[in-house]
Amino acid sequence: MKNKIGEMAAKVWKTLGEKEDVELSRLPQILKEKGEVVYQALGWLAREDKINYHSKEKKTFVSLSYDEREIFKNSLRTSLGRNLQENSLKQQEK
């Protein structure tokens, strides 16, 4: 179960990086996973100070912390750069 929660924490982190701000109660639906696993994954991320909770119009939302958002953006840039390099090499091989 611990591995499943860790894997779900990674999926939650990625989803929050992509969507920025998500209503807490919608996360299990978005991730297509049982609420108990998603909420345990959120607890894991919260314990590591990777997420923030806030309220809007009587609803609770969750998002990545500022530092984690920057890490997410940098990971996208790195991934994009790597993909561009791979495509360039493939073009040169042709």
N, C-alpha and C positions, 0 to 999 in steps of 0.2 A: 504493500500500500504506500509506503514511503516513496518508492520510486515513481509511482503513478502521480503522487502529489507534486513531486519535484518536476516531472515532465509537464504537468498541468501548469505549474508556476511559470515555466518557460513559455507556454502557449499564452497564458494571461499577459505576461510581460510583452510579448510580441503584439498581441491584440491591442493592448493599451498604447503601445508605441504607434500603431497604425491608426487607431481611432481617437487617440488623445484623451477623450473624456467619455466614460461609459456609465450608464445607470447601473448600479450594483445588482439589482434584481434581474437585469437582462443578460448578465455575463454567462450564466449557465446555458441559456438559450443560444447565445452567439457562439459559444464554444462547443455546443452539442454535448454537454457533459452534466452529470448529476451535480446538483447544487452543493452537496456535502464535499465533493472533491474540489470544486472551484473555490469554495469559501475557505477550505484548508490551504489551498494554494495561495489565496490572498493573504491569509495569516502569515504564511511563510515569507511572502514578499514584504508585508508590513513589518515583520520582525526585523528584516534586513534594511528597513527604511528606504525601500524602493518605490513605494506608492504613497499617494495621499488620498484621503477621503474628504469630501466636502458636500454640503447640502445646497440644493436649489429647489425652490418651490415644494418643500416637504419631501423631496426625493434625495436619496444618497447616491453620490457619484464617486467614482474612483478614477485615478489617473496616475501616470508615472510621475515620480518626483522630478524636479528640474534636472538634477544630475543624471538620473536614469534616462530622461528624454534626450539629453545630449549624447549619452552612450548609444542609444538607439539610432539617432541620426548619424552618428559616426559609423556605426556598423553598416548602415545602408550605403553610405558613401564608399566604404571599404569594399563592400560586396559589389557595388556598381563598378568600381574601378577594376576589380578582379575580373568581372564579366567582360568589360571592354577589352582588357588585355588578352583574355582567352579568345575572344572573337577576332581580334587583330592577328593573333598568331595563326588561327585557323585560316584567315584570309591569305596570309603570307604563304602558307603551306600549299595552297591551291595553285 
